[in-house]
């Protein structure tokens, strides 16, 4: 923030996204309750922020671009291996999303 790379609001949102990530890591069962047992979902149960990853990726890109204007950045091979792992993970998430959407539509038809 002091270097003008991100705003205070963006910094706060990034912290909220990190908190979401930490919460998911410790309570993955809560993340899928609405899919596996929608009748069990209570109003006080946490609601997943489905757009946190999109926002985080935007921040990551912005921070990288702004930092490269102000600092000399070291490039390593580690980033390349993470890029491939991330690509694979996103492909799997896309497949899972399609599957969940299809199952959700089937359940709605059954309940109608």
N, C-alpha and C positions, 0 to 999 in steps of 0.2 A: 504494500500500500504506500509506503513512504517513497518508493521509487516510481510510483505512478503507473504500475503495471495493471492493477485492478482497483476497483473502488471499494469502499467500506461495505457497501451493500453486497457486492459480489463476494467479498471475503466472508461475510456472514452466511450467504447462501452456500458457499463451498463448505463451511463448517457444518451446516445443517445436512448437506449431502454426506459428509464423512460420518456424521452421527447416524444417518440412515444405514450406511454401510455397516457400521459397528453393531447396530441393533439387529440387522439381518443376520450377521454372523453369529449372534448369540441366541437368536430365536427364529430360525428358519421355518420351524413348524407354523409359526404365526403367519408367515408370508403366504403359505398355500392353503390356509384354512378356508378362504373364500372359494377356492377351487374344489378342494377335496370334501369339504363339508359345509356348504353355504348356510345350512340351517343352524349350524353351531356358532356362526359369527355373531358376536355381541356388539352392541353399539360402542362400548368402551374399548374394543379391540383396535389395535393400530391399523391405519389404512396405509397401504403401500403407495409411495410417490412414484408413479410409473414414468415420470418425466425427469427424474433426478439424473439418470445416466446421460440423457441428452444435454441437460444443462451443464453437467460436469465436463462432458466432451467439449462443449463450447468454451468453457473456462480454460480447459487445458490448452486448447488451440490458441486462445487469446493470450494466455500467459506466456506460452512459448514464443509467439510472434513478438509480443512487447519486450520480453526479456532479450530476445536476439537483437533488438534495436539498441539496447542499453548495456548489454553485457556480452562477454565472449563466452560462448557455451561449448562445453566439451561434448563431443559425439563419441558414443561407444557402440560396440556390437550388441550389448545387452538390449538396447531399444529395439533392434531388429528382431530378436527372438521374441520379445514381448509383443511386437506388432503382429507376428504370425499367430501367436497364441490368442491374442485378442480377436483377430479375424475369425479364427475357428470357433471361439466362444460365442461371438455374435451370430455366426451362422447357426449354431446350435440353438441359441435363444430365439432366432427367427423361426426355426422349425417348431420349437416348443410353443411359441406364440400361436402359430397356425393350428397346432393340435388343440391347444386350450380353447381357442376361438371356436373351433369345430365342435368340441365337446360341450361348450357352453351353449351353442346354438341348439344342439340336440336336447340338452336338458330343458331349455326354454320351450321347445316343441312338446316335450313330454309333459311339462307342467301346464301347458295351454289347453 
